[in-house]
Amino acid sequence: MDLEIRPTRWFRPLLWLFGLIVLAHLGTLFSIHVLGRVSLGGLVPLFGLGEEGNIPTWFSSLLLGSAALACLGAAILSRSAGRAFAKTWVFLGVLFLFLSADEASQIHELTVAPLRRVHQSQFLRYIGWVLPYAALALLLSLVLLRFWWRLPAKTRILTALSAVLYVFGAIGMELITGYYSRNVPGRPLLPLFVAAEEILEMVGVGTFLFAVLDFIETEFGPLSLRLRSRGGAA
């Protein structure tokens, strides 16, 4: 029996999960600022976008891991079809696997303490990881420029949009939030800044995932899964 799998349909459940996570975060803000309950039986830290090791963190890691699998799938199909840049797709898959692990385990935090010791700027002391990650982002954009330019026009537009959203969320909003949190008394809008940062990252990765799945479906057609019985009959 052949079962047709359309890759772009894989994206829809993630959209539903994303919407539920945003609604849950709004519920945590309502609990804190209206009800005055900062825990609500543990639900607030479990669903708050500014927390670590909770449901939104798991979702972000899942999203990045899904993007990694999509890139590896594109690599396998590109190599089978004799297309160029199969190795580049593998590289992107490994990169997104690292980002998924980083999201789950906060690897980037390991760079903060050393940079605090060598950098005395009050602004960058607490977000020192931005420096090496920003440099890596710039280097990657240069390395991948030729690969990106050879992609179909729709894929180029979607991947460029995803990169802008993700980098602005991960680095731009981190800088803005850091400056705001240390210079505005009371920090009344801090939860909104933190939420915007996380949402931009999720939307950026989601856009990239859709771009890769759409690329696979457009360039190679719908995927088919063949199911066989133990006796070998289809």
C-alpha positions in Angstrom: 0.0 0.0 0.0 1.4 3.4 -0.9 0.7 6.3 1.4 1.3 9.8 0.0 2.8 12.3 2.3 2.6 16.0 1.4 5.4 17.7 3.3 3.6 21.1 3.6 0.9 19.4 5.6 3.4 18.6 8.4 3.5 22.4 9.0 -0.1 22.7 10.0 0.1 21.0 13.4 3.0 23.2 14.3 0.9 26.2 13.6 -1.8 25.0 15.9 0.8 24.4 18.7 2.3 27.8 18.1 -1.1 29.5 18.5 -1.8 27.5 21.7 1.6 28.5 23.2 1.0 32.2 22.5 -2.5 31.9 24.1 -1.0 30.2 27.1 1.6 32.9 27.5 -1.1 35.6 27.4 -2.8 33.6 30.1 0.3 33.7 32.2 0.4 37.5 31.8 -3.2 37.8 32.9 -2.5 35.6 35.9 0.5 37.8 37.0 -0.7 41.3 36.2 -4.5 41.0 36.7 -5.0 38.1 39.2 -1.7 38.8 41.0 -0.8 35.1 40.9 2.8 34.5 39.9 2.7 30.7 39.9 -0.9 29.6 39.6 0.0 26.0 40.7 3.1 26.0 38.6 1.3 26.8 35.3 2.8 30.3 34.9 6.5 29.1 34.8 5.4 26.1 32.8 4.0 28.2 29.9 5.8 31.6 30.3 7.8 32.5 27.2 10.4 34.1 29.3 11.2 31.0 31.3 13.6 28.2 30.5 13.1 24.4 30.5 9.3 24.6 30.0 6.7 23.9 27.3 7.6 26.9 25.0 11.3 25.9 25.2 10.4 22.3 24.2 8.3 23.6 21.3 11.2 25.8 20.1 13.6 22.9 20.3 11.1 20.7 18.4 10.7 23.3 15.7 14.4 23.6 15.2 14.8 19.8 15.2 12.0 19.6 12.6 13.9 22.2 10.4 17.0 20.0 10.8 15.2 16.9 9.6 13.7 18.8 6.7 17.2 20.0 5.6 18.5 16.4 5.8 15.6 15.2 3.8 16.4 17.9 1.1 20.0 16.7 1.2 19.0 13.0 0.6 16.6 13.9 -2.2 19.1 16.3 -3.9 21.8 13.8 -3.8 19.5 11.0 -5.2 18.5 13.4 -8.1 22.1 14.5 -8.8 21.3 18.0 -7.7 24.0 20.5 -6.5 24.4 21.6 -2.9 23.4 18.3 -1.2 26.3 18.8 1.2 25.1 22.3 2.0 21.7 20.9 3.0 23.5 18.5 5.3 25.5 21.4 6.8 22.2 23.2 7.4 20.7 20.1 9.0 23.6 19.8 11.4 23.4 23.5 12.2 19.7 23.3 13.1 20.4 20.2 15.2 22.9 22.3 17.2 20.4 25.1 17.5 17.8 22.7 18.7 20.2 21.3 21.4 21.2 24.9 22.3 17.6 25.9 22.8 17.0 22.9 25.0 20.2 23.1 27.1 21.2 26.8 26.8 24.7 26.1 25.4 25.1 29.8 24.5 25.0 30.7 28.2 28.5 29.2 28.5 30.0 32.2 26.7 28.5 34.7 29.1 30.8 34.3 32.1 34.1 34.5 30.1 32.9 37.6 28.2 31.8 39.2 31.5 35.4 39.0 32.7 36.9 40.6 29.6 34.2 43.1 28.7 33.3 45.8 31.2 30.4 47.3 29.2 27.4 47.3 31.5 25.3 46.8 28.3 27.0 43.7 27.1 28.2 42.1 30.3 25.0 40.1 30.7 24.4 39.2 27.1 27.9 38.6 26.0 26.9 35.5 23.9 25.5 38.0 21.3 29.0 38.8 20.2 30.1 35.4 19.0 26.7 34.5 17.7 26.4 37.7 15.7 29.8 37.1 14.2 28.8 33.5 13.3 25.6 34.7 11.8 27.5 37.1 9.5 30.0 34.5 8.5 27.3 32.0 7.7 25.4 34.5 5.6 28.6 35.0 3.5 29.3 31.3 3.2 25.8 30.4 2.2 25.2 33.3 -0.2 26.0 31.3 -3.4 23.8 28.4 -2.2 20.9 30.8 -1.4 21.1 32.6 -4.7 20.8 29.2 -6.6 17.5 28.4 -4.8 14.1 28.9 -6.5 12.8 32.4 -6.2 10.0 31.5 -3.7 12.5 29.6 -1.5 14.9 32.5 -1.6 12.3 34.9 -0.5 11.0 32.7 2.3 14.4 31.8 3.6 15.5 35.4 3.6 12.4 36.4 5.5 13.0 33.6 8.0 16.6 34.7 8.6 15.6 38.3 9.2 12.9 37.3 11.7 15.0 34.8 13.5 18.2 37.0 13.8 16.2 40.0 14.8 14.4 38.0 17.4 17.5 36.2 18.7 20.0 39.0 18.6 18.2 42.3 17.9 15.5 41.9 20.5 18.0 40.4 23.0 20.0 43.7 22.8 16.8 45.8 23.0 15.5 43.8 25.9 18.8 44.0 27.7 19.0 47.7 27.3 15.4 48.2 28.4 15.7 46.0 31.5 18.7 47.9 32.8 17.6 51.5 32.0 13.8 51.6 32.5 12.7 51.8 36.2 10.2 49.1 37.0 10.4 47.5 33.6 6.7 47.4 33.0 6.9 46.2 29.4 9.6 43.6 30.0 7.2 40.6 29.6 6.1 41.9 26.2 9.7 42.4 25.0 10.6 38.9 26.1 7.5 37.5 24.4 8.2 39.3 21.2 11.8 37.9 21.2 10.6 34.3 21.5 7.7 34.7 19.1 10.0 36.2 16.4 12.4 33.3 16.8 9.6 30.7 16.5 8.0 32.5 13.5 11.4 32.7 11.8 12.2 29.0 12.3 8.6 28.1 11.2 8.9 30.1 8.1 12.2 28.4 7.2 10.7 25.0 7.9 7.8 25.8 5.5 10.3 27.1 2.9 12.2 23.8 3.0 9.1 21.6 2.9 7.7 23.6 0.0 11.0 23.3 -1.8 11.0 19.5 -1.4 7.4 19.2 -2.6 7.9 21.6 -5.6 11.2 20.2 -6.7 10.8 16.5 -6.0 7.0 16.0 -5.8 4.9 14.5 -3.0 6.7 11.9 -0.9 5.3 8.3 -0.8 5.6 5.8 2.0 5.2 2.2 0.9 3.8 -0.2 3.6 4.5 -3.9 3.2 3.3 -6.9 5.1 5.7 -9.4 6.7 5.3 -11.6 3.7 6.5 -8.9 1.4 3.1 -8.2 -0.3 2.3 -4.5 -0.7 
